[in-house]
Amino acid sequence: MLYHLAEFLNANYDIPGTRLMTYITFRSGAALMLSLFIALVFGRKIIDRLQLMQVGEIIRDLGLQGQKEKKGTPTMGGIIIIISLLVSCLLLGNLTSVYMILMLVSTIWLGTLGFCDDYLKIKRHNKEGIKGKFKIIGQVGLGLIVGLTMFYSPQIVMRENIERSVAPDKTEIVIDYAHDDIKTTQTTIPFVKSNNFNYQYLTEWLGDAAEPGAWILFVLVTIFFVTATSNGANLTDGLDGLCAGTSAIICVALAIMAYLGGNIIYSSYLNIMYIPGSSELVVFMAAFIGALIGFLWYNAHPAQVFMGDTGSLTIGGIIAVFAILIRKELLLPILCGIFYIEDLSVVLQTGYFKLTKGGRIFKMAPLHHHFQKPGNSGIVALIQKPLAIVHESKIVTRFWIIGIFLAVITFVTLKIR
């Protein structure tokens, strides 16, 4: 709203200072600071309110270090993240941008799904919230909305980067861009020259139906990444500060990618696809980073509040949708490696348990709990040295370090050909 007000004042009255709102860097910085301020100041009030409402975390005794002390800690703290994010984006974002609209819809959609899940858990006084199939339906629904919007919206286009030799011996290469914006299923893939991959390569056998087939495949890929990343963040939210800190690292990397991909000069220099209008996503992500850091202030060990599914489902969905919009979804398995490893640990543990009728790969899943569990049960535990329990804070810090390492690797893969 402030963005549109400044735009109106600048166009009609040429008031000094209003042009600042036209700069992505200024609005991104302002959005980060505003969301951080809201999370820090109003976060405390929200936590106090949740305590008065007796919205406490329900803890099952699984024999984990420090678990009993968490009982009664306010949950549904994801509200702090969502409010900080939405207020900042509504004030400083360009609300006519389809990119901003899609991100706001994704936030509200998954925030509502997570809130309903938390509400049912509290109401029933157990860990049974919304049934898993209904969560999946909600995530699939969002994937469909995002995928179909990207297909139908005339605002969502790209310009392909083209390498051109300017010397007879082809030793000097410059990057040009096609003159026209195109609607395509091209995306970024690591380890490949020019880093461009088109889903239509996989549907060429369909002949004249190759292009619509590519879009159908793209929508299915969108659904997969939204579901996998949202659930991965949900599973990662098991230790104080783990999900919020890991997500903040991922979001910084995505914000950099969005800024570079939305600027034709930087895109040309780095030989990456240029996505017109996508720079508006940087404002959204800056606000999201500020909200995550502000929430982490209260969620750091020992946590004063938990984000609950209200926060974790939303965080994972936001990350997935954002990556898809900037055509970086195929980098998520590296960048969000921690989320996917947590997903995989649960799938492997559950499958092996059913197959062997009681056997275990890990002492406990998701993976972060494996290091908290005493004893030496499970295949992995037999080779884990030492077998002693690792303190919660050390597990979280080490996962953050791994997250930083994965973010660096993600950027490096774009230059490894």
C-alpha positions in Angstrom: 0.0 0.0 0.0 2.8 2.4 0.8 4.4 1.4 -2.5 1.3 2.3 -4.5 0.9 5.5 -2.5 4.4 6.5 -3.2 4.0 5.6 -6.9 0.9 7.9 -7.1 2.5 10.8 -5.3 5.6 10.5 -7.4 3.6 10.4 -10.7 1.3 13.3 -9.8 3.2 15.6 -7.4 6.8 14.6 -7.8 7.3 14.7 -4.0 11.0 14.2 -3.0 11.8 10.8 -1.6 8.9 8.9 -3.2 11.2 7.6 -5.9 12.9 5.5 -3.3 10.0 3.1 -3.4 10.8 2.2 -7.0 14.1 0.6 -6.0 13.9 -3.1 -5.2 16.9 -2.8 -2.8 15.3 -0.1 -0.7 11.9 -1.8 -0.4 13.6 -5.2 0.3 15.7 -3.6 3.1 12.7 -1.8 4.5 10.6 -5.0 4.3 13.2 -7.0 6.2 13.5 -4.4 9.0 9.8 -3.9 9.3 9.0 -7.7 9.5 11.8 -8.1 12.0 10.5 -5.2 14.1 6.9 -6.6 14.0 8.1 -10.1 15.0 10.2 -8.9 17.9 7.8 -6.4 19.3 4.4 -8.0 18.7 5.8 -11.6 19.0 6.1 -11.2 22.7 2.5 -10.1 22.9 1.4 -13.0 20.8 3.3 -15.4 23.0 1.7 -14.0 26.1 -1.7 -14.3 24.5 -1.1 -17.9 23.6 -0.1 -18.6 27.2 -3.2 -17.1 28.5 -5.3 -19.2 26.1 -3.3 -22.3 27.3 -2.3 -23.1 23.8 0.5 -25.4 24.9 2.5 -28.0 23.0 1.5 -31.6 23.7 4.5 -33.8 24.4 4.7 -37.6 24.1 7.4 -39.1 26.3 9.8 -40.7 23.8 12.8 -40.7 26.1 14.5 -37.8 24.5 16.9 -35.4 26.3 15.1 -32.2 27.5 11.8 -33.4 26.1 9.7 -33.1 29.3 10.8 -29.5 29.9 9.1 -28.5 26.6 5.6 -29.5 27.8 3.2 -26.6 27.9 5.4 -24.3 25.8 3.0 -22.2 23.6 2.6 -23.5 20.1 1.1 -22.0 16.9 3.9 -19.4 17.0 3.9 -19.5 13.2 1.3 -16.8 13.5 4.1 -14.4 14.4 5.9 -15.3 11.1 2.8 -15.0 9.0 1.6 -11.7 10.5 5.0 -10.1 10.2 5.3 -11.3 6.6 1.9 -10.3 5.4 1.9 -6.8 7.0 5.3 -6.0 5.5 4.4 -7.3 2.0 1.0 -5.5 2.0 2.7 -2.2 2.9 5.8 -2.4 0.8 5.0 -4.9 -2.0 3.7 -4.3 -5.5 0.3 -5.8 -5.2 -0.3 -5.8 -8.9 2.6 -8.3 -9.5 1.4 -11.8 -10.1 4.6 -13.0 -8.4 3.7 -11.2 -5.2 0.1 -12.3 -5.4 1.0 -15.9 -5.7 3.4 -15.8 -2.7 0.7 -14.1 -0.6 -1.9 -16.7 -1.6 0.6 -19.5 -0.8 1.3 -18.0 2.6 -2.4 -17.7 3.5 -3.3 -21.1 2.0 -0.8 -23.2 3.9 -1.0 -21.0 7.0 -4.7 -21.8 7.2 -4.0 -25.5 6.7 -1.4 -25.5 9.4 -3.6 -23.4 11.8 -6.5 -25.9 11.4 -4.1 -28.8 12.1 -2.7 -27.1 15.3 -6.2 -26.1 16.4 -7.5 -29.7 16.2 -4.5 -31.0 18.1 -5.1 -28.5 20.9 -8.8 -29.1 20.9 -8.4 -32.9 21.1 -5.5 -32.7 23.6 -3.4 -35.1 21.5 -1.0 -35.1 18.5 -3.8 -36.1 16.0 -4.7 -33.0 13.9 -5.8 -33.0 10.3 -5.5 -36.4 8.7 -2.5 -36.8 6.5 -4.5 -37.3 3.3 -6.2 -33.9 3.9 -2.9 -32.2 4.3 -1.7 -33.8 1.1 -4.9 -32.6 -0.7 -4.2 -29.0 0.5 -0.6 -29.1 -0.7 -1.6 -30.6 -4.0 -4.3 -27.9 -4.4 -1.7 -25.2 -3.9 0.6 -26.9 -6.4 -2.2 -26.9 -8.9 -2.9 -23.2 -8.3 0.8 -22.2 -8.8 1.4 -24.5 -11.8 -1.8 -23.4 -13.6 -1.2 -19.7 -12.9 2.3 -19.9 -14.3 0.8 -21.5 -17.4 -2.1 -19.0 -17.9 -0.7 -15.7 -16.6 0.8 -13.4 -19.3 3.1 -11.8 -16.7 5.0 -15.0 -16.0 7.5 -15.2 -18.9 11.3 -15.4 -19.4 14.0 -14.6 -21.8 16.5 -17.3 -22.7 20.2 -16.7 -22.4 22.1 -17.3 -25.6 25.9 -17.6 -25.9 27.4 -15.8 -28.9 31.0 -15.8 -30.1 32.5 -12.4 -30.8 36.0 -13.6 -31.9 37.0 -15.6 -35.0 38.7 -18.3 -32.8 35.6 -18.4 -30.5 37.7 -17.6 -27.5 35.5 -14.7 -26.4 31.9 -15.4 -25.6 29.1 -12.9 -24.7 25.7 -13.5 -23.5 22.7 -12.2 -25.4 19.0 -12.5 -24.7 16.2 -13.2 -27.1 14.2 -10.0 -28.0 10.9 -11.4 -27.0 9.6 -12.7 -23.7 8.4 -16.3 -24.0 6.2 -18.6 -22.0 8.1 -21.8 -21.6 8.7 -24.7 -19.3 12.4 -24.0 -19.1 14.1 -24.2 -15.8 17.6 -24.2 -14.2 19.5 -27.4 -13.8 23.0 -27.8 -12.3 26.1 -29.3 -13.9 24.8 -28.5 -17.5 26.2 -25.9 -19.8 24.0 -22.8 -19.9 22.1 -24.4 -17.0 18.9 -24.4 -18.9 16.6 -27.5 -19.1 13.2 -27.6 -20.8 10.6 -30.1 -19.6 9.5 -30.3 -23.3 12.7 -32.4 -23.9 10.9 -35.2 -22.0 7.7 -34.9 -24.0 8.9 -34.6 -27.5 7.7 -38.1 -28.2 4.1 -36.7 -28.0 4.6 -34.9 -31.3 2.2 -31.9 -31.6 1.1 -32.4 -28.0 4.7 -32.0 -26.7 4.2 -28.5 -25.4 0.9 -29.1 -23.5 2.4 -32.3 -22.3 5.4 -30.4 -20.9 3.1 -28.1 -19.0 1.3 -31.0 -17.5 4.6 -32.4 -16.4 5.7 -29.1 -15.0 2.5 -28.9 -13.0 3.1 -32.4 -11.6 6.7 -31.4 -10.7 5.3 -28.3 -9.0 2.9 -30.4 -6.9 5.7 -32.8 -6.0 8.1 -30.0 -4.8 5.4 -28.1 -2.8 4.3 -31.3 -1.1 7.8 -32.6 -0.4 9.3 -29.3 0.8 6.3 -28.4 3.0 6.3 -31.8 4.7 10.1 -31.7 5.0 10.0 -28.4 6.8 7.2 -29.8 9.0 9.4 -32.8 10.0 12.4 -30.6 10.6 10.5 -28.6 13.2 11.4 -30.8 16.1 14.2 -29.0 17.9 14.5 -25.4 19.2 15.5 -23.1 16.3 16.2 -25.9 13.8 13.5 -25.2 11.2 13.6 -21.4 11.6 17.4 -21.2 11.3 17.7 -23.7 8.5 14.9 -22.0 6.6 16.5 -18.5 7.0 19.7 -19.8 5.4 17.8 -21.3 2.5 15.8 -18.1 2.0 18.9 -15.9 1.9 20.2 -18.1 -1.0 16.9 -17.9 -2.8 16.7 -14.1 -2.4 20.1 -13.8 -4.0 19.0 -16.0 -6.9 15.8 -14.0 -7.4 17.7 -10.7 -7.4 20.2 -11.9 -9.9 17.6 -13.6 -12.1 15.4 -10.5 -12.1 18.2 -8.1 -13.2 19.1 -8.4 -16.9 22.6 -7.1 -16.3 23.5 -9.6 -13.6 21.7 -12.4 -15.5 23.8 -11.7 -18.6 27.1 -11.5 -16.6 26.4 -14.9 -14.9 24.8 -16.5 -18.0 21.5 -17.4 -16.3 18.0 -17.0 -17.6 16.4 -13.6 -17.1 12.9 -13.5 -15.7 11.2 -10.1 -16.2 9.3 -8.9 -13.1 10.5 -11.6 -10.8 12.6 -9.1 -8.8 9.5 -8.2 -6.9 10.0 -11.6 -5.2 13.1 -10.2 -3.5 10.8 -7.9 -1.4 8.7 -10.8 -0.3 11.7 -13.0 0.6 13.4 -10.1 2.5 10.2 -9.7 4.6 10.2 -13.5 5.1 13.8 -13.6 6.3 13.1 -10.8 8.7 10.1 -12.7 10.1 12.1 -15.9 10.5 14.9 -14.1 12.3 12.4 -12.3 14.6 10.7 -15.6 15.4 14.1 -17.3 16.0 14.7 -14.7 18.8 12.0 -16.4 20.8 12.4 -19.9 19.3 16.1 -20.3 20.1 17.0 -22.8 22.8 15.3 -22.9 25.3 12.3 -22.0 23.2 9.7 -19.6 24.5 7.3 -20.6 21.6 7.0 -23.3 18.9 5.9 -22.5 15.4 3.7 -25.6 15.1 2.3 -26.7 11.8 1.0 -23.2 11.3 4.6 -22.2 10.7 6.4 -25.3 9.4 3.9 -26.2 6.7 3.8 -22.6 5.6 7.6 -22.2 5.6 8.2 -25.3 3.4 5.5 -24.3 1.0 6.8 -20.7 0.6 10.3 -22.0 -0.1 9.0 -24.4 -2.8 6.7 -22.0 -4.5 9.4 -19.3 -4.5 12.0 -21.6 -6.1 9.5 -22.7 -8.7 8.6 -19.1 -9.6 12.3 -18.2 -10.2 12.8 -21.5 -12.1 15.2 -23.0 -9.5 13.0 -25.9 -8.3 15.5 -28.6 -9.5 18.1 -27.0 -7.2 15.9 -27.7 -4.1 17.2 -31.2 -3.5 20.6 -29.6 -2.9 19.6 -26.4 -1.2 16.9 -28.0 0.9 18.9 -31.1 1.5 18.2 -31.1 5.2 14.4 -31.0 4.6 14.6 -33.9 2.1 16.9 -36.0 4.3 14.4 -35.6 7.1 11.7 -36.7 4.7 13.7 -39.7 3.6 14.6 -40.7 7.1 11.0 -41.1 8.0 10.1 -43.0 4.8 13.1 -45.4 5.2 12.3 -45.9 8.9 8.6 -46.6 8.3 9.3 -48.8 5.3 12.0 -50.8 7.1 9.9 -51.2 10.2 7.0 -52.6 8.3 9.2 -54.9 6.1 11.1 -56.4 9.1 8.1 -56.2 11.5 9.9 -54.1 14.1 13.4 -53.4 12.8 14.9 -49.9 12.7 17.5 -48.1 10.6 17.8 -45.1 12.9 17.3 -45.0 16.7 14.5 -42.6 15.9 13.1 -40.7 13.0 13.0 -37.9 11.8 16.8 -37.9 11.6 17.5 -35.1 14.2 16.0 -37.2 16.9 18.4 -40.1 16.1 21.2 -38.1 17.8 19.0 -37.4 20.9 18.0 -41.0 21.5 20.0 -43.0 24.1 20.9 -46.6 23.4 22.3 -48.3 20.2 19.2 -49.6 18.5 18.9 -49.4 14.7 21.4 -50.1 11.8 22.9 -46.6 11.7 23.3 -46.6 15.5 25.6 -49.6 15.3 28.2 -47.6 13.3 27.6 -44.3 15.0 30.5 -43.2 17.2 30.2 -42.1 19.9 26.9 -43.6 21.0 26.4 -40.8 23.6 23.5 -38.4 23.3 24.3 -35.1 21.5 22.9 -32.0 23.1 20.0 -30.3 21.3 21.8 -27.0 20.8 24.8 -28.8 19.2 22.5 -30.7 16.8 20.8 -27.5 15.7 24.1 -25.6 15.2 25.6 -28.5 13.2 22.5 -28.7 11.0 22.8 -24.9 10.4 26.4 -25.4 9.3 25.3 -28.1 7.0 22.6 -25.8 5.6 25.2 -23.1 4.9 27.4 -25.6 3.2 24.5 -26.8 1.0 23.6 -23.2 0.1 27.2 -22.6 -1.1 27.2 -25.9 -3.0 24.0 -24.9 -4.7 25.7 -21.7 -6.1 28.8 -23.6 -7.0 26.9 -26.2 -9.1 25.7 -23.4 -11.4 29.2 -22.9 -12.5 30.4 -26.5 -12.7 29.9 -27.6 -16.3 
